[in-house]
Amino acid sequence: MDNDKQPTSKRPGKKKMSTGQKIIAGVVSILALLLIISGVVFYNYFQSALKPLDPKSQEVVQVDIPMGASSKKIGSILQEKKIVKSGSVFNYYVKSHNYSDFRAGYYQLNASMTLNQVAKRLQQGGTSEPIQSTKGKVLVTEGAGIADIADKISSTTDFSKAEFLSLMKNQSYMKTLEKQYPSLLSSSMASKDVRYHLEGYLYPATYIVNKKMSLKSLVNQMVAHTNAELTPYYKKIKKQKLSVQQVMTLASLVEREGVSQSYRRQISGVFFNRIDQGMPLQSDVAVEYAIGHHKQHLSTKDLQSNSPYNLYKFAGYGPGPFNNPSMSAIQAVLNPSDRSKGYLYFVANTKTGKIYFSKTLSEHNKRVASLSKVNN
């Protein structure tokens, strides 16, 4: 019997993972987990984006779809206007459901609409110009400028500030209005370097904006109102050898410079005396319009602005009105007072509202110095 022991066989065991392998495995696991989480998040986001952005919303938003816009571009516009949650999801939805032939125009949409409803609405076509969805009203205050009116319109109607300002720059529309109201607008249209040809011609009043009214219709009301108010004065304006644009320009300055009708007529007289002598009108109202915003104290740089509206630097009437004046201010320009007294300067006590008029610069400077503590 052979007593030699045979070598025992060992069962192969599992190799231990190295530290590097453990790190790699951990990273892969984390990436896999993140991928799963991202997939779930994306799926949930995608599903929510298919639903109305705000099912309870009743706010109507006016959306302008430009000619030739792709579904991707339209989706981006709808997302920006907060009609849909995701423009990309809208783009995917319309392509996967074979929606096409979207038409340009202005649409009345809201965030409670489904993607299907939005897509079908875009196939029907919008209007060629902005329209109002509900009844409302716009208040144009005395002395409000076009920029102020733009803010008011955007806050009280479906029309945006950009749409209104774009219409104010629409030369084709301006020419149409000029043909309709030649006595009112011809001198404005003939003026050069005008910022807005309707500045001064949107009469201060409250305007009712009816449902389905266009933005042009709203503006037409304002211009028609101005024409109706000025019609009795066209002959007088011509007799005084003035243009309507010149009258409205001075009226827009008088509107802001004086409060009482008596002071307005005197200020009007000062402006005419300055024009007769070839002097700049030197109105802060004009400088603020030239630089584009109101300032409590104008700087030397402001007064040297090269804008043609800067009537501190340039003599004459300038391009046109600085705001939309009241009939009171217009009448003050047509009936100036105290011209024979030769006043060329005026300064107000900002506390009491009293205005002091002077014939000479030295006299005026003394008035300004005496009021410096009060006015500052």
VOPAGU-2260 file (C-alpha; in pm, 1 decimal, decimal comma):
REM VOPAGU-2260
SITE   aa  ch    i         X         Y         Z
SITE  MET   A    0       0,0       0,0       0,0
SITE  ASP   A    1     141,1     332,0    -111,1
SITE  ASN   A    2     148,0     568,5     182,6
SITE  ASP   A    3     253,9     869,9     -22,7
SITE  LYS   A    4      -5,0    1150,4      10,7
SITE  GLN   A    5    -152,1    1291,4    -307,2
SITE  PRO   A    6    -157,7    1673,9    -333,8
SITE  THR   A    7    -497,0    1809,5    -243,2
SITE  SER   A    8    -665,7    2031,8    -505,1
SITE  LYS   A    9    -776,0    2383,8    -394,5
SITE  ARG   A   10   -1096,6    2536,7    -524,6
SITE  PRO   A   11   -1027,5    2864,6    -698,6
SITE  GLY   A   12   -1161,9    3161,0    -489,3
SITE  LYS   A   13   -1295,5    3502,2    -604,0
SITE  LYS   A   14   -1034,8    3763,8    -671,7
SITE  LYS   A   15   -1061,1    4068,0    -456,7
SITE  MET   A   16   -1134,8    4397,5    -643,1
SITE  SER   A   17    -861,3    4648,9    -638,8
SITE  THR   A   18    -924,7    4997,2    -506,0
SITE  GLY   A   19    -926,0    5135,9    -859,3
SITE  GLN   A   20   -1182,1    4883,9    -973,3
SITE  LYS   A   21   -1401,8    4967,5    -676,8
SITE  ILE   A   22   -1388,5    5337,4    -766,3
SITE  ILE   A   23   -1475,8    5267,1   -1129,3
SITE  ALA   A   24   -1764,6    5042,2   -1028,3
SITE  GLY   A   25   -1892,2    5308,5    -789,4
SITE  VAL   A   26   -1875,4    5577,5   -1054,2
SITE  VAL   A   27   -2056,3    5356,1   -1306,0
SITE  SER   A   28   -2327,0    5283,2   -1049,2
SITE  ILE   A   29   -2371,2    5650,7    -972,4
SITE  LEU   A   30   -2385,6    5740,1   -1342,8
SITE  ALA   A   31   -2640,4    5466,4   -1402,5
SITE  LEU   A   32   -2848,5    5595,2   -1111,2
SITE  LEU   A   33   -2823,7    5952,5   -1235,8
SITE  LEU   A   34   -2924,4    5838,0   -1581,6
SITE  ILE   A   35   -3229,9    5666,8   -1442,5
SITE  ILE   A   36   -3321,5    5968,7   -1230,2
SITE  SER   A   37   -3268,8    6202,5   -1527,6
SITE  GLY   A   38   -3486,5    5981,2   -1740,1
SITE  VAL   A   39   -3763,2    5985,3   -1481,8
SITE  VAL   A   40   -3733,2    6363,3   -1437,2
SITE  PHE   A   41   -3735,5    6421,6   -1814,0
SITE  TYR   A   42   -4032,5    6188,6   -1859,4
SITE  ASN   A   43   -4228,1    6368,0   -1587,6
SITE  TYR   A   44   -4130,9    6708,6   -1733,1
SITE  PHE   A   45   -4228,3    6595,5   -2081,7
SITE  GLN   A   46   -4564,2    6465,4   -1961,8
SITE  SER   A   47   -4634,0    6786,4   -1767,9
SITE  ALA   A   48   -4535,4    6995,7   -2071,2
SITE  LEU   A   49   -4801,9    6816,5   -2274,8
SITE  LYS   A   50   -5065,6    6950,9   -2038,2
SITE  PRO   A   51   -5193,5    7311,7   -2016,5
SITE  LEU   A   52   -4942,3    7538,8   -1845,0
SITE  ASP   A   53   -5211,6    7680,0   -1614,5
SITE  PRO   A   54   -5552,4    7505,8   -1643,2
SITE  LYS   A   55   -5722,9    7774,8   -1433,6
SITE  SER   A   56   -5583,0    8075,7   -1621,0
SITE  GLN   A   57   -5833,6    8317,6   -1776,4
SITE  GLU   A   58   -5576,4    8577,0   -1885,0
SITE  VAL   A   59   -5573,0    8630,9   -2259,9
SITE  VAL   A   60   -5230,7    8691,6   -2413,6
SITE  GLN   A   61   -5183,8    8839,7   -2758,6
SITE  VAL   A   62   -4923,5    8646,0   -2955,2
SITE  ASP   A   63   -4770,6    8758,3   -3283,4
SITE  ILE   A   64   -4663,4    8470,6   -3511,0
SITE  PRO   A   65   -4437,9    8608,8   -3786,8
SITE  MET   A   66   -4458,8    8503,4   -4149,9
SITE  GLY   A   67   -4259,7    8189,2   -4229,7
SITE  ALA   A   68   -4190,8    8095,3   -3866,6
SITE  SER   A   69   -4091,8    7730,0   -3812,8
SITE  SER   A   70   -4264,7    7514,8   -3551,6
SITE  LYS   A   71   -3946,8    7544,5   -3343,3
SITE  LYS   A   72   -3962,0    7924,6   -3361,7
SITE  ILE   A   73   -4335,0    7923,6   -3282,1
SITE  GLY   A   74   -4269,9    7699,7   -2981,5
SITE  SER   A   75   -4008,1    7943,5   -2858,0
SITE  ILE   A   76   -4252,5    8235,4   -2893,0
SITE  LEU   A   77   -4528,0    8044,2   -2709,8
SITE  GLN   A   78   -4290,7    7957,6   -2425,8
SITE  GLU   A   79   -4172,5    8318,8   -2400,3
SITE  LYS   A   80   -4533,6    8439,7   -2386,7
SITE  LYS   A   81   -4605,7    8173,8   -2119,6
SITE  ILE   A   82   -4868,0    7991,7   -2325,8
SITE  VAL   A   83   -4685,8    7657,1   -2313,0
SITE  LYS   A   84   -4436,8    7517,3   -2063,8
SITE  SER   A   85   -4181,5    7405,9   -2321,9
SITE  GLY   A   86   -4128,9    7527,4   -2675,7
SITE  SER   A   87   -3925,0    7215,4   -2753,2
SITE  VAL   A   88   -4205,3    6985,9   -2638,0
SITE  PHE   A   89   -4453,5    7186,0   -2846,9
SITE  ASN   A   90   -4223,9    7145,5   -3148,9
SITE  TYR   A   91   -4201,9    6767,6   -3089,4
SITE  TYR   A   92   -4577,4    6741,7   -3035,2
SITE  VAL   A   93   -4682,6    6915,8   -3356,7
SITE  LYS   A   94   -4430,9    6720,1   -3564,3
SITE  SER   A   95   -4528,8    6382,8   -3414,4
SITE  HIS   A   96   -4897,3    6464,4   -3473,6
SITE  ASN   A   97   -4836,6    6593,0   -3826,8
SITE  TYR   A   98   -4954,9    6946,9   -3760,3
SITE  SER   A   99   -4844,8    7189,3   -4030,3
SITE  ASP   A  100   -4954,3    7495,1   -4225,5
SITE  PHE   A  101   -4943,1    7727,2   -3926,9
SITE  ARG   A  102   -5042,6    8076,5   -4035,0
SITE  ALA   A  103   -4893,8    8412,4   -3944,4
SITE  GLY   A  104   -5090,8    8675,6   -3755,3
SITE  TYR   A  105   -5199,5    8793,8   -3412,7
SITE  TYR   A  106   -5365,0    8533,3   -3188,1
SITE  GLN   A  107   -5558,6    8555,2   -2862,6
SITE  LEU   A  108   -5430,9    8261,7   -2655,5
SITE  ASN   A  109   -5413,1    8164,8   -2290,3
SITE  ALA   A  110   -5222,5    7923,1   -2069,1
SITE  SER   A  111   -5527,9    7700,9   -2006,8
SITE  MET   A  112   -5521,7    7573,1   -2367,6
SITE  THR   A  113   -5389,2    7226,0   -2449,9
SITE  LEU   A  114   -5116,7    7181,1   -2711,5
SITE  ASN   A  115   -5379,0    7034,7   -2940,9
SITE  GLN   A  116   -5599,9    7342,0   -2899,7
SITE  VAL   A  117   -5307,0    7577,8   -2958,1
SITE  ALA   A  118   -5196,3    7389,9   -3269,5
SITE  LYS   A  119   -5547,1    7387,8   -3419,4
SITE  ARG   A  120   -5587,3    7756,7   -3342,6
SITE  LEU   A  121   -5262,7    7836,3   -3524,5
SITE  GLN   A  122   -5388,7    7647,5   -3829,9
SITE  GLN   A  123   -5702,4    7863,4   -3845,4
SITE  GLY   A  124   -5505,2    8186,4   -3885,0
SITE  GLY   A  125   -5485,6    8503,9   -3679,7
SITE  THR   A  126   -5568,6    8866,4   -3749,2
SITE  SER   A  127   -5350,0    9096,4   -3955,1
SITE  GLU   A  128   -5318,5    9342,2   -3666,8
SITE  PRO   A  129   -5351,6    9333,8   -3286,1
SITE  ILE   A  130   -5704,7    9315,4   -3147,2
SITE  GLN   A  131   -5858,8    9346,3   -2801,6
SITE  SER   A  132   -6014,5    9038,5   -2642,3
SITE  THR   A  133   -6225,1    9203,4   -2371,5
SITE  LYS   A  134   -6377,6    9541,9   -2305,4
SITE  GLY   A  135   -6146,3    9786,1   -2130,4
SITE  LYS   A  136   -6039,4   10148,7   -2124,4
SITE  VAL   A  137   -5725,9   10357,1   -2168,5
SITE  LEU   A  138   -5669,0   10689,0   -1993,1
SITE  VAL   A  139   -5440,2   10932,7   -2174,2
SITE  THR   A  140   -5350,7   11201,9   -1921,2
SITE  GLU   A  141   -5272,7   11563,0   -2011,3
SITE  GLY   A  142   -4903,7   11599,9   -2089,1
SITE  ALA   A  143   -4844,7   11226,1   -2132,5
SITE  GLY   A  144   -4589,7   11136,4   -2398,8
SITE  ILE   A  145   -4608,0   10847,1   -2641,3
SITE  ALA   A  146   -4377,3   10641,8   -2419,6
SITE  ASP   A  147   -4617,2   10699,5   -2126,1
SITE  ILE   A  148   -4917,7   10603,5   -2338,9
SITE  ALA   A  149   -4736,5   10286,9   -2448,1
SITE  ASP   A  150   -4698,0   10183,8   -2082,9
SITE  LYS   A  151   -5063,9   10261,2   -2011,7
SITE  ILE   A  152   -5186,8   10063,7   -2312,7
SITE  SER   A  153   -4973,8    9761,2   -2228,2
SITE  SER   A  154   -5103,5    9756,2   -1869,9
SITE  THR   A  155   -5474,4    9796,8   -1949,4
SITE  THR   A  156   -5523,9    9616,1   -2283,0
SITE  ASP   A  157   -5405,7    9310,3   -2474,2
SITE  PHE   A  158   -5177,9    9529,4   -2683,8
SITE  SER   A  159   -4810,9    9530,0   -2592,8
SITE  LYS   A  160   -4582,9    9830,1   -2555,9
SITE  ALA   A  161   -4373,2    9706,7   -2847,6
SITE  GLU   A  162   -4679,9    9676,2   -3073,9
SITE  PHE   A  163   -4790,4   10030,6   -2993,8
SITE  LEU   A  164   -4444,7   10182,1   -3043,9
SITE  SER   A  165   -4406,1    9987,5   -3368,4
SITE  LEU   A  166   -4735,0   10136,3   -3492,7
SITE  MET   A  167   -4608,9   10483,4   -3397,7
SITE  LYS   A  168   -4315,3   10422,9   -3635,9
SITE  ASN   A  169   -4528,3   10276,4   -3915,7
SITE  GLN   A  170   -4485,8   10529,4   -4197,1
SITE  SER   A  171   -4752,5   10368,9   -4414,2
SITE  TYR   A  172   -5004,6   10413,3   -4132,9
SITE  MET   A  173   -4887,2   10771,2   -4076,4
SITE  LYS   A  174   -4946,5   10855,4   -4442,7
SITE  THR   A  175   -5294,7   10703,7   -4426,7
SITE  LEU   A  176   -5379,2   10923,7   -4128,5
SITE  GLU   A  177   -5233,3   11229,0   -4301,7
SITE  LYS   A  178   -5465,7   11175,1   -4599,4
SITE  GLN   A  179   -5758,7   11145,1   -4361,0
SITE  TYR   A  180   -5662,5   11450,0   -4150,5
SITE  PRO   A  181   -5446,4   11675,3   -4373,2
SITE  SER   A  182   -5512,1   11995,9   -4177,5
SITE  LEU   A  183   -5401,7   11824,1   -3857,6
SITE  LEU   A  184   -5103,6   11614,4   -3964,2
SITE  SER   A  185   -4948,3   11761,3   -4279,7
SITE  SER   A  186   -4707,9   11988,3   -4091,0
SITE  SER   A  187   -4598,3   11702,0   -3866,1
SITE  MET   A  188   -4533,0   11473,6   -4162,2
SITE  ALA   A  189   -4334,9   11751,7   -4332,8
SITE  SER   A  190   -4108,1   11801,0   -4029,2
SITE  LYS   A  191   -3763,4   11640,3   -4019,4
SITE  ASP   A  192   -3598,4   11437,7   -3743,0
SITE  VAL   A  193   -3935,6   11368,8   -3576,8
SITE  ARG   A  194   -3925,7   11087,9   -3322,5
SITE  TYR   A  195   -4298,7   11013,7   -3343,0
SITE  HIS   A  196   -4523,9   11192,9   -3591,7
SITE  LEU   A  197   -4824,8   11139,7   -3363,0
SITE  GLU   A  198   -4653,3   11287,8   -3056,2
SITE  GLY   A  199   -4884,1   11573,8   -2960,3
SITE  TYR   A  200   -5180,1   11437,2   -3158,7
SITE  LEU   A  201   -5316,3   11168,4   -2925,2
SITE  TYR   A  202   -5576,6   11368,1   -2736,9
SITE  PRO   A  203   -5583,8   11335,6   -2355,1
SITE  ALA   A  204   -5906,6   11155,2   -2264,3
SITE  THR   A  205   -6044,9   10817,7   -2157,4
SITE  TYR   A  206   -6095,9   10575,6   -2445,8
SITE  ILE   A  207   -6317,9   10268,1   -2435,6
SITE  VAL   A  208   -6153,1    9964,9   -2592,3
SITE  ASN   A  209   -6423,6    9727,8   -2713,3
SITE  LYS   A  210   -6384,6    9356,8   -2773,2
SITE  LYS   A  211   -6225,1    9277,9   -3110,9
SITE  MET   A  212   -6112,4    9639,6   -3152,2
SITE  SER   A  213   -5778,6    9674,6   -3330,7
SITE  LEU   A  214   -5486,7    9879,9   -3206,9
SITE  LYS   A  215   -5519,8   10104,5   -3511,5
SITE  SER   A  216   -5884,3   10166,3   -3426,5
SITE  LEU   A  217   -5785,3   10277,7   -3077,5
SITE  VAL   A  218   -5522,1   10517,9   -3211,7
SITE  ASN   A  219   -5766,2   10641,8   -3477,2
SITE  GLN   A  220   -6001,2   10748,2   -3196,2
SITE  MET   A  221   -5727,1   10951,4   -3030,8
SITE  VAL   A  222   -5627,1   11128,7   -3352,7
SITE  ALA   A  223   -5990,7   11192,5   -3449,6
SITE  HIS   A  224   -6051,7   11348,4   -3108,3
SITE  THR   A  225   -5757,0   11585,1   -3154,2
SITE  ASN   A  226   -5880,3   11682,6   -3500,1
SITE  ALA   A  227   -6230,2   11751,2   -3367,2
SITE  GLU   A  228   -6092,7   11976,4   -3092,6
SITE  LEU   A  229   -5861,4   12169,7   -3327,3
SITE  THR   A  230   -6095,6   12209,7   -3623,7
SITE  PRO   A  231   -6241,5   12540,4   -3493,3
SITE  TYR   A  232   -5886,9   12680,5   -3464,2
SITE  TYR   A  233   -5729,6   12590,2   -3801,2
SITE  LYS   A  234   -5814,4   12928,9   -3952,8
SITE  LYS   A  235   -5674,3   13112,7   -3651,9
SITE  ILE   A  236   -5353,6   12909,3   -3663,0
SITE  LYS   A  237   -5308,9   12994,8   -4030,7
SITE  LYS   A  238   -5389,9   13361,5   -3968,0
SITE  GLN   A  239   -5117,0   13376,9   -3702,6
SITE  LYS   A  240   -4875,2   13232,6   -3960,8
SITE  LEU   A  241   -4811,5   12923,7   -3753,2
SITE  SER   A  242   -4820,4   12557,2   -3842,3
SITE  VAL   A  243   -5017,9   12306,7   -3636,6
SITE  GLN   A  244   -4686,3   12137,4   -3553,3
SITE  GLN   A  245   -4547,9   12462,9   -3409,8
SITE  VAL   A  246   -4861,4   12523,3   -3204,4
SITE  MET   A  247   -4858,7   12170,2   -3064,4
SITE  THR   A  248   -4486,2   12195,2   -2988,5
SITE  LEU   A  249   -4523,9   12511,3   -2782,7
SITE  ALA   A  250   -4840,2   12376,5   -2620,7
SITE  SER   A  251   -4652,7   12065,6   -2508,1
SITE  LEU   A  252   -4394,5   12288,3   -2335,9
SITE  VAL   A  253   -4657,8   12517,0   -2184,1
SITE  GLU   A  254   -4844,2   12207,5   -2057,9
SITE  ARG   A  255   -4552,6   12114,0   -1833,6
SITE  GLU   A  256   -4419,2   12461,1   -1750,0
SITE  GLY   A  257   -4736,5   12626,8   -1620,1
SITE  VAL   A  258   -5034,3   12519,8   -1412,2
SITE  SER   A  259   -5284,1   12804,4   -1419,5
SITE  GLN   A  260   -5422,1   12934,5   -1748,5
SITE  SER   A  261   -5297,5   13283,7   -1668,0
SITE  TYR   A  262   -4938,5   13162,4   -1624,4
SITE  ARG   A  263   -4963,1   12944,1   -1932,8
SITE  ARG   A  264   -5056,2   13242,9   -2146,9
SITE  GLN   A  265   -4766,0   13444,4   -2004,2
SITE  ILE   A  266   -4520,1   13157,3   -2059,8
SITE  SER   A  267   -4649,1   13128,0   -2414,6
SITE  GLY   A  268   -4572,7   13499,0   -2458,4
SITE  VAL   A  269   -4216,1   13445,0   -2333,9
SITE  PHE   A  270   -4161,9   13162,1   -2582,1
SITE  PHE   A  271   -4286,0   13372,1   -2874,1
SITE  ASN   A  272   -4064,6   13664,4   -2765,9
SITE  ARG   A  273   -3763,6   13432,4   -2757,3
SITE  ILE   A  274   -3842,4   13291,8   -3101,1
SITE  ASP   A  275   -3874,4   13643,6   -3242,8
SITE  GLN   A  276   -3526,2   13725,3   -3112,3
SITE  GLY   A  277   -3372,8   13401,2   -3235,0
SITE  MET   A  278   -3307,3   13277,7   -2880,7
SITE  PRO   A  279   -3330,6   12911,3   -2777,6
SITE  LEU   A  280   -3646,4   12835,3   -2578,5
SITE  GLN   A  281   -3432,0   12676,9   -2304,2
SITE  SER   A  282   -3699,0   12447,6   -2160,1
SITE  ASP   A  283   -3605,5   12159,5   -1931,0
SITE  VAL   A  284   -3902,5   11971,4   -2077,2
SITE  ALA   A  285   -3730,6   11972,5   -2417,7
SITE  VAL   A  286   -3396,1   11855,6   -2276,1
SITE  GLU   A  287   -3556,7   11566,1   -2088,4
SITE  TYR   A  288   -3726,9   11454,7   -2408,3
SITE  ALA   A  289   -3397,1   11487,2   -2593,9
SITE  ILE   A  290   -3209,5   11261,9   -2348,5
SITE  GLY   A  291   -3504,5   11023,4   -2316,5
SITE  HIS   A  292   -3586,6   11041,3   -1945,7
SITE  HIS   A  293   -3681,9   11270,7   -1658,2
SITE  LYS   A  294   -3412,2   11408,5   -1426,2
SITE  GLN   A  295   -3446,5   11617,0   -1112,2
SITE  HIS   A  296   -3137,8   11817,4   -1203,2
SITE  LEU   A  297   -3004,3   11840,1   -1557,2
SITE  SER   A  298   -2627,5   11827,0   -1600,5
SITE  THR   A  299   -2410,8   12036,2   -1832,1
SITE  LYS   A  300   -2373,1   11726,7   -2047,1
SITE  ASP   A  301   -2752,6   11695,8   -2072,3
SITE  LEU   A  302   -2781,2   12058,4   -2183,2
SITE  GLN   A  303   -2525,2   11994,2   -2457,6
SITE  SER   A  304   -2709,5   11696,8   -2608,2
SITE  ASN   A  305   -2691,9   11701,2   -2987,6
SITE  SER   A  306   -3050,9   11585,4   -3022,2
SITE  PRO   A  307   -3252,7   11827,6   -3239,1
SITE  TYR   A  308   -3509,1   11818,8   -2957,5
SITE  ASN   A  309   -3261,4   11993,4   -2726,0
SITE  LEU   A  310   -3402,4   12347,4   -2729,9
SITE  TYR   A  311   -3140,5   12462,7   -2481,6
SITE  LYS   A  312   -2880,7   12422,7   -2754,3
SITE  PHE   A  313   -3084,9   12485,4   -3069,1
SITE  ALA   A  314   -3310,1   12782,5   -3143,3
SITE  GLY   A  315   -3656,5   12752,3   -3294,1
SITE  TYR   A  316   -3933,9   12501,0   -3243,5
SITE  GLY   A  317   -3732,9   12184,0   -3295,3
SITE  PRO   A  318   -3876,6   11877,1   -3472,6
SITE  GLY   A  319   -4209,3   11865,7   -3291,1
SITE  PRO   A  320   -4411,2   11820,9   -2968,5
SITE  PHE   A  321   -4271,3   11666,9   -2652,3
SITE  ASN   A  322   -4600,6   11526,5   -2519,1
SITE  ASN   A  323   -4974,2   11537,0   -2583,3
SITE  PRO   A  324   -5103,0   11871,0   -2451,6
SITE  SER   A  325   -5446,0   11967,0   -2323,0
SITE  MET   A  326   -5677,8   12207,7   -2499,7
SITE  SER   A  327   -5600,4   12455,4   -2222,4
SITE  ALA   A  328   -5232,7   12462,4   -2320,9
SITE  ILE   A  329   -5319,2   12489,4   -2690,6
SITE  GLN   A  330   -5548,2   12784,9   -2624,6
SITE  ALA   A  331   -5271,0   12951,6   -2422,0
SITE  VAL   A  332   -5040,5   12930,8   -2723,4
SITE  LEU   A  333   -5307,9   13077,9   -2950,2
SITE  ASN   A  334   -5374,5   13357,9   -2699,6
SITE  PRO   A  335   -5038,9   13455,9   -2544,8
SITE  SER   A  336   -5037,8   13743,4   -2295,6
SITE  ASP   A  337   -4796,8   14020,9   -2189,6
SITE  ARG   A  338   -4588,1   13997,7   -2506,7
SITE  SER   A  339   -4556,7   14375,2   -2514,1
SITE  LYS   A  340   -4384,5   14369,0   -2173,9
SITE  GLY   A  341   -4085,1   14203,4   -2339,0
SITE  TYR   A  342   -4044,1   13916,7   -2092,5
SITE  LEU   A  343   -3773,6   13671,0   -2201,7
SITE  TYR   A  344   -3722,1   13468,0   -1884,2
SITE  PHE   A  345   -3927,3   13302,7   -1611,4
SITE  VAL   A  346   -3861,3   13096,2   -1302,2
SITE  ALA   A  347   -4105,1   12931,8   -1061,8
SITE  ASN   A  348   -4109,3   12900,4    -686,1
SITE  THR   A  349   -4155,6   12523,2    -665,6
SITE  LYS   A  350   -4308,3   12547,6    -318,6
SITE  THR   A  351   -4577,4   12807,1    -390,1
SITE  GLY   A  352   -4609,0   12763,2    -766,5
SITE  LYS   A  353   -4569,3   13135,9    -825,8
SITE  ILE   A  354   -4385,6   13223,7   -1147,2
SITE  TYR   A  355   -4161,5   13530,2   -1178,7
SITE  PHE   A  356   -4103,9   13688,5   -1520,7
SITE  SER   A  357   -3802,1   13896,7   -1620,6
SITE  LYS   A  358   -3694,1   14108,5   -1916,1
SITE  THR   A  359   -3318,3   14073,8   -1872,7
SITE  LEU   A  360   -3081,4   13791,2   -1788,6
SITE  SER   A  361   -2935,1   13977,0   -1490,4
SITE  GLU   A  362   -3279,8   14028,4   -1341,9
SITE  HIS   A  363   -3361,1   13662,2   -1404,2
SITE  ASN   A  364   -3037,4   13544,1   -1240,2
SITE  LYS   A  365   -3118,2   13746,4    -928,5
SITE  ARG   A  366   -3459,3   13576,4    -912,6
SITE  VAL   A  367   -3300,4   13233,7    -953,7
SITE  ALA   A  368   -3046,2   13308,7    -677,8
SITE  SER   A  369   -3317,1   13428,3    -438,5
SITE  LEU   A  370   -3517,0   13110,5    -498,7
SITE  SER   A  371   -3222,4   12869,4    -489,5
SITE  LYS   A  372   -3275,4   12762,3    -127,9
SITE  VAL   A  373   -3649,6   12710,6    -179,7
SITE  ASN   A  374   -3618,3   12525,7    -508,5
SITE  ASN   A  375   -3333,6   12300,9    -397,8
